Amino acid sequence: MPVISMFYGLIVTMYFLDTKKHNLPHIHVRYQNYEAVYGIETSELLEGSLPINKERILLAWIELHRDELLANWSLAIEALPLFKIDPLK
């Protein structure tokens, strides 16, 4: 599971060939003992949880980088190397 970005303690990853469980473009996010999965196109929480202040930061980042995330998703479902995405600054 490649790390595609890290910022404010959030670690954002995307699994290769991960279309079975959620069946839509999504990212996995870890923060301390929290884990969550968010849809890329809608920013919807699909599974898990994050502290609300970290979730707000993540949602802003998704909004800013949606096109890049979708491009990475296209690579991931083909098991091709993913590129890093700039952190929220």
N, C-alpha and C positions, 0 to 999 in steps of 0.2 A: 504494500500500500504506500505509494509515493506521497511524500509531503509536498504539497504545492505552495503552501505559504504558512508563515508563522508571524503572529503579531499579538501584542498585549496578553501573552500567555496562551493564546488560542493556537492550536495546531490543526491545520486544514489538510485533509487527505482525500484522495480519490482512488478507489479500488479499480484494478483492471477487470474487465468482463463482469462487472457487478450490475447485471440487469435483471436478475431473477427475483430478489426479494422486494425491491421497491419499484422496479420496472419503469423508472423515469430518471432523467438526469438529476443527480444528487451528489452532495459532498458529505464527508464524515468529519466531525469536529470534536476535538478533545480539549478540555481545560481542567487541570488538576484531576479530581475524581469524577468529573462529568464527561459524558459522551452524548453526542446528538447527531442526527442526520437531517439535513435540510435539502429540500428541492431547489434546484438552481433556477428554474423558470419562474417559480412563484414565491420563493424564499420561505415556503411553508415548512414548519417543523414536522418531520415524518416519524421521528422516533427519538426517545431520550429527552434530555433537558440540559440547559445551561443556565447559569445565574443571569438574571434579567439584564444587568448592565453589560455583560459579555455578549448576550444575544443581540442587544441593540448595536453593538460595535460590529458583530458579524453580519447582521442584516444590511448595514450600510456598506460594508465591504462587498457583499454579494451584489448589491445594486450597482456599485461602481465597476465591477469586474464580470458581470454576467456574460458578456460576449466571450471573454477569455475562458471562463469556466465551461461554457458550452463547447468551445473549441477543444478544450482538454477532454471533455466527456467524449467527443467524437474520436479522439485518439485512444482513450481508455477502452472503449468498447471494441477497438481493433487490436488491443494489446500493444499499442505503440508508445514510445516514450512520451511522457508528459513534460510540459514546461512549467517553470516556476512563475507564480503570479505575485506582483508587488504587494507588500503588506500595506495595511492602512496606516497612514502617517498622521 
